[in-house]
Amino acid sequence: MSVYQQRRQRKSEKENKSSINNSRTKAKKSKAQEEYAEVTGNIKENIRADNRNYPETLATEAEEAAHQNRKRTFSHSPIK
């Protein structure tokens, strides 16, 4: 997931949270709470997926740098 998509999701999460806090009736509040829970769940899933994929992408970048003899890129990677 790209950074821009994550920012859009977080912005919608904040909007949903403010709509929960600003709603006056219980029906609107519960509906807003359901929407907020769904958006928050999606964001958390994406964060977990990014955290799982990050070491793999670093490893592949390091392997590519090693094959192309780019020592600077390879030496700056945190996985050693």
C-alpha positions as CSV (number, residue, x, y, z in Angstrom):
1,M,0.0,0.0,0.0
2,S,1.4,3.4,-0.9
3,V,2.0,6.2,1.5
4,Y,-0.7,8.3,-0.1
5,Q,-3.4,5.6,0.4
6,Q,-2.4,5.3,4.0
7,R,-2.7,9.1,4.5
8,R,-6.1,9.0,2.9
9,Q,-7.2,6.2,5.2
10,R,-5.9,7.9,8.3
11,K,-7.7,11.1,7.3
12,S,-11.0,9.3,6.8
13,E,-10.4,7.6,10.2
14,K,-10.0,11.0,11.9
15,E,-13.1,12.3,10.1
16,N,-15.1,9.3,11.3
17,K,-13.8,9.8,14.8
18,S,-14.9,13.4,14.8
19,S,-18.3,12.4,13.5
20,I,-18.7,10.0,16.4
21,N,-17.8,12.7,18.9
22,N,-20.1,15.3,17.2
23,S,-23.2,13.1,16.7
24,R,-26.1,13.8,19.0
25,T,-28.3,10.8,18.6
26,K,-27.5,7.3,19.6
27,A,-28.4,5.9,16.1
28,K,-26.0,8.2,14.4
29,K,-23.3,7.6,17.0
30,S,-23.6,3.8,16.6
31,K,-23.5,4.1,12.8
32,A,-20.4,6.3,12.9
33,Q,-18.8,3.9,15.4
34,E,-19.3,1.0,13.0
35,E,-17.7,2.9,10.1
36,Y,-14.8,4.0,12.4
37,A,-14.2,0.4,13.5
38,E,-14.2,-0.8,9.9
39,V,-11.7,1.9,8.7
40,T,-9.5,1.4,11.7
41,G,-9.4,-2.4,11.1
42,N,-8.4,-1.9,7.5
43,I,-5.6,0.5,8.6
44,K,-4.3,-1.9,11.2
45,E,-4.3,-4.8,8.7
46,N,-2.3,-2.7,6.2
47,I,0.2,-1.6,8.8
48,R,0.7,-5.3,9.8
49,A,1.2,-6.3,6.2
50,D,3.7,-3.5,5.6
51,N,5.6,-4.5,8.7
52,R,5.7,-8.1,7.5
53,N,6.9,-7.1,4.0
54,Y,9.5,-4.5,5.0
55,P,12.3,-6.9,5.9
56,E,11.7,-8.9,2.7
57,T,11.9,-5.8,0.5
58,L,15.2,-4.8,2.3
59,A,16.6,-8.2,1.7
60,T,15.7,-8.2,-2.0
61,E,17.2,-4.7,-2.4
62,A,20.4,-5.9,-0.8
63,E,20.5,-8.9,-3.0
64,E,20.0,-6.8,-6.1
65,A,22.7,-4.4,-4.9
66,A,25.1,-7.3,-4.4
67,H,24.4,-8.7,-7.8
68,Q,25.0,-5.2,-9.4
69,N,28.1,-4.5,-7.3
70,R,26.5,-1.4,-5.7
71,K,28.4,-1.6,-2.4
72,R,27.1,1.7,-1.0
73,T,23.5,0.6,-1.2
74,F,24.3,-2.8,0.2
75,S,26.3,-1.5,3.1
76,H,23.6,1.0,4.2
77,S,20.9,-1.6,4.5
78,P,20.1,-2.4,8.2
79,I,20.0,-6.2,7.6
80,K,23.5,-7.6,7.8
